[in-house]
């Protein structure tokens, strides 16, 4: 959906609200909220393999994220407007270090980073009973499409999304996406499928799509068990069906076992060769401030896992750098989390995990591919005082692979502060 149409819908919504009574306006304004997030991001990725195109990607940038959400006007059909303003500013970069995903790059040599980039997104919304229709700029968080927010600014989409919770425990979602703005771009563009790695996914050169349809149902049987089905189809590329189960088993005071099961079946739709079955299971035992997790993920079929380029994949082994979703790949994960609130330091958290994948099909006559990744996160959020909501996070990752891909050492330092405006 074009920016002009999105802005037209939002302006029309403003026009409707302007014609309503003062009492109808009250809920629209009184229930509104706005915030400004400041996100300072340093990114360093060293390429360790022989013959790398560049020695490292290293950039530093400042992001500003202004968010506004209105309430709804009173009446059988409530009307509202959301808005998001994004601005990214370069603090340090050079052509030989660009390409971190923080900043857009010039298309011509030497392909240096832009000094700044920005985006304005408007969303019109209608509410009837417990159903909400949003049209315009969207940041979907569904198994079929997960907008990425792992860099300076988030990835956004243009489209429509209907979410309904008319029946207790049941949530229904349906929608249509037409354009995407990647996390390091101000441009709206058609969508393509994620490639790279050893997924063996092919499609006609130059093909893209401005049609992604999604639908799904999630049912919470009780406070412990939720099951779901979701469909996503990128026209001309793939169709995907996903079922999932999330269960939390109490084991006594402060202890629990969480089970997260996921299965997806993906097939081609037009010009691609997509053919994949993906199974994943993650089990996490929590005891007080400690959490220990173990996961397994398996790919089968003629290709790896299919998802929209730039988005996050709904996979248990999708982590900081890798998705472990190559053709025939089998991978496992061990993870440990600790919350330092137990030691009297609320807001301080620690996470580390290790993943290993093998049995990757690299094609006839080539040896089996293998890879591993080790991640560590340390974060702190100020809990009170003048600096309340100030967050600092250090993310470290190491990736090594055999017979394909890149060897990487990566560090990210993110300082963020969210200021509620009202």
N, C-alpha and C positions, 0 to 999 in steps of 0.2 A: 504494500500500500504506500503510495507516494506521500512525501512530506506535505504536499499541498492539500491532499485529501485529509490527512491527519489533522493539519492545522484548521482546515475548514470545519471538520467535525467538532473540534474543541471550541472554535469560535461560535459555532451554532449552539453548542451547549451553554456557553457564556450568555448568548443571546436569550436562550430559554430561561435561564435563571434570573436574568435581569427583568424579565416580564412577570416574575412570580411575586407573590405577596411577601410582606416582611416576615411573617411567621414561617413561611416556607424557606426563606433565606436563612433563618436562624440556625437550623440544623446544618445547612450547607457550610456556614462559617464557623459555628461553634464546635463542630466536630472535625474541623480541618486541623492539619498539623504540617509543619515545615521544619527542615533541618539542613544544616550545611556540614558536609564532611570534608575535611582536609586530609589528603592522603599523600604522604611523601614516600617515594619508592626508589630504592637503590637496587639495581639488578646486576649481577656478575655471573656469567657462564663461561667457563674455560672449556674449550674443545681439546680433548686430550688425544684423540686418535691421529695417526699419521696421515698426512695429506689433507688436513682440514682446510676448508676454503678460507677461514679466518681463525685467528688464534683464540679470540674471545669476543663475546658480546657483553658490553658493559655500558650502562646508561643510568642516569639519575634524573628524576622528574618529579614535578609537583602536580597533584590533581586536586580539582575542586568539584564536588558533587552536591548540587543544590536540589533537594527533593521537596515537592509539595503534594499533599493529598487533601482534597476537600472532603467534607462530609457529603451527605445526600440531601436534596430538597425533600420536604415532607410530601406525602401523597402516595397513591398506589404505585406510581412509578417515580422513584427518586432519581435525580439527575446530579452528576458530579463531574469534576475534572481533576486529573492528576497531571503533574508536570515534572520533568527532570532536566536540569541544565548541567552539562559536563564541560569541563575545561582542563586540558593538560598542557603543562608548560615545561619545556626542556630546561634542565639545569646543567647537565653535562653529557656530552656525546661527541663522537667523531665518526666519519665515514667508515673507518676500519673497525669500529666497535659497535656500530648500529645493528639493529635487528633483534633487540631484546624482547620486542612485543610491547614495550612501554610507549613508543612514539612511532608515528607514520614515517616512512622513508620516501625520498625522492625516487621517481621512476627511472631517472637517467643517472648515469655515472657522474660523481662517485657514490651516489645513493646515500647521501647524508640524511640525518633525522630532521624533521620539521621543528621549527622553534616552538610552535604551539598548534593545538587543534581543539575543536569544540563541537558540541552537538546540543540541540534543543529538542526535547521530546514532549509531545502533548498527547494526553489520553482522555477521551470522552468515556464516561461510564454511566450505565443505567442499572438501577436495582429494582427488582420486583420480588417481594417476599424475601426468600433467602437465595435468590439467584442474581448474579451480577454479570453484565456484559461490558467488556472493555474493548474499545476500538482505538487504535493509534499505536503509540510506542509501548512495547511490552518487554518484560524481562522474565520469560517463562521459566518455571522451576518444576518441570514434570519429567517423568522417566523418558518420554518420547523426545523431549527437547529441553536441555538444561543450559540456560544462558551462562556464559563464562564470566567470572568476575575475579580473575586471579592476577590481574595486572593493575595498571594505574586507573583505568576507567572500565566500566562494564561493557560487555557486548549487549546490543539491543536489537530488537526486531520490530517490524511494522506489520500489523495484522489485527485480528480480532480473536477474543478469548471469552467464552461463556463458561462460568463456573456456577454450579447449582448444588445447594445443600438442603433441599426441600424435605428430605427424609432423614430421620435420625441415624447418624453413623455413615450415611452414604453421601459421597461427593462425586459429582459428575463433571467432566471437563470436555469441551469441544472447541475447536478453533481452526483458524487458517492464517498462515504466515506468508508474506509476499516478498519481504526484503530483510536484509540483515546489515547492521553496521558493526564491523569487527571492533575488538577492544582497542586497537591502535589505528582507528580510522574514523574520519568524519563522514565518509561516503556511505550511502545506502546502495546495496548491490544485490544481485540475485545470489542464490545459495548453491553450493556444490557439496560434494561428499568429502569426508576426511580421507586423505590418502597418506602416503608416506609409510615409513617402517617397512614391514614385510606382509602387508595385508593382502596383496595380490588383487586389489580392487582396480578395475579398469573401466573406462567409459570414453565416449567420443570426445576428442580434443575440442575444447572450446564450449562444451555443453554446460549449461547452468539452468537453474529452475527458479521461478517466482511463485511456486505453489507447494506449500507444505501443509498437509492436513493432519490434524491430530484429534484424538478422542480417548476418553478413559473413564474408568469407574474405580473408586476406592471405597472399601467398606470396613469400618472399624467394628468388629464383632463385640469387643469389650475393651476395657482399658489396656489389655495385654496383647491383643491380636488384631492385625490389620492385613487385609489382602487386597490386591489391586490387579487390574488389567488395563493396559494402555496400547494404543495404536498410533503409529506415526508413518506418514508416507511422503517422501520427497519425489514429486512428479518427475518421471524420466530416470530416476536413480534407484530407489528402493522402497519396499514396503516392510514394516516391522511390527511384530506383535510381541508384547512383553507382559509377563505375569510375575508378580512378586508377593512375598509374604514377610511380614515383620512381627516377631513375637518376643515378648519380654516375660521371662519366668522368674518370679520372686523366689529367693532362696533363704530368706531370713533377713533380719535387720541389716540394712546397708549392703546387701548382696543380691545379685541378679545375674541371669544369663540371657543375653539378647541374641536372637537368631534372625539373620537377614538373608533370605533366599531370593534369587533372581534368575529368570530364564527368558531369553529373547530368540525369536525366529525371524530372520531377515532374508528377503528374496529380491531379485532384480525387478525393476520396473522401467523398461525401455532400453536405454543405451548401455547400462552397466552390466557387470557379471556377478553382482552381489549374491552370495549363497552362504549363510552363516547361521549356526546355532551356538548361542553363548549361555553357559551356565555359571553361576557364581554363588558362593555361600560364605558368609562371614559370621563367626560366633564370637561374642565378646562377654567375658566374665568380669563383672564389676564387684569389687569389695571395698567399700569405703571410698578412699581417694584414689585407689588403684583400679586400672582396667587393663585386661590382657585379652587380645584378640588374635584369632587365627582364621585365615581365609583361603579359599581355593577357587580357581577360575579356569574354565575349559572352553576352548574354541574348536568347532568342527565345521566341516563344509569346505567349499572351494575357495572361500575368501575369509578375511578377518571380519571384525565387527564394523557395522556401518552406522555413521552418525553425521549430522550436519557439520561442515567444516567450522572450526573455531569454538564449538560448544563442548561441554563436558559430556562424557559418556556415562550412561547409567550402568556402571560396572563396579563390582566390589574392589577390583584391583586397578581402578583408575586413580592415579595418585599425582604427586607434584609434577613429574615429567612424563612418565610412561603411562600407557593404558593396558599393556600386556594383552593386546587384542589382535595379535598377528595370526596369520593362517595356521591352524592346528596347534596354537600355543597352549601349553598347560602351565599354570603359575600358582604359586602359593605365597601367603603373606603372614608375617608375625608382627604384631603391633602392641606397644605398651604406652599407656597414658597415665599421668599423675596430676592431681589437682592439689596445689600447695595450700589451699584453704584449710586443709587438715592440719597444717603446721602453723596456722595463724597468719598466712599470707594470701588472703583472697584476691583473685584476679591473676595470679601467677599459675601458668599451666605448662606442661611438658608433654611432648609426644615424640616417639621414635618408632620406626617400622623398617622392616626388611622384606623385599620381595624378590623372588627368583622365578624366571620363566625359561622353559626349554621346549624341545620338540617342534620348533618353528620350521615350517616348510618353506625353504628358500628357492625351490624349483629343482628341476631335474639336473643331476650332476653336481649339485652344490651340497656342502655339509649342513647338518642341522644347526639352526640358529639358537643362540642362548642369550639371556640378558639378566641383569640384576639391578636393583635400585635400593638405596638406603636413604631414608629421609629423617630429619630431626627438626622439630619446631619447638621454640621457646617463646612464650608470649606473656605479656603483662598488661592489664588494663587497670588504670587508677580508679579506685572505687568511690572516692569522696573528695571533697575539697575543691579548690579552684581548678584543678586539672582533672576533675572527674570525667571519665570517658576517654581520656588520652590512652591510646594503646601503642605498644611497641612489640613487634614480632620479628624474630630472626628465623629464617627458613633455610636449611642446608640440605643439599641432595647430591648424591653421587650415583652415576649410571655407568655401567660397563656392559659391553655386548660382544658377542663372538660371531664373526662372518657377516655382519650387517650393522646398520645404524651407526650412532655416534657414541663416543665415550665422553662423559660430561662431569665436571665438578661445578656446582652452582650454589650461590648464596644470594638471598634476598633479605633486605632490611626494610621493613615497612613501619612507618610512624603515622598513626591516624588519630584524628580528633573529630568527634561528632558533636556539633553544637546545636541543640534544639532551639529553634527560633520562636516557636510557640506551640 
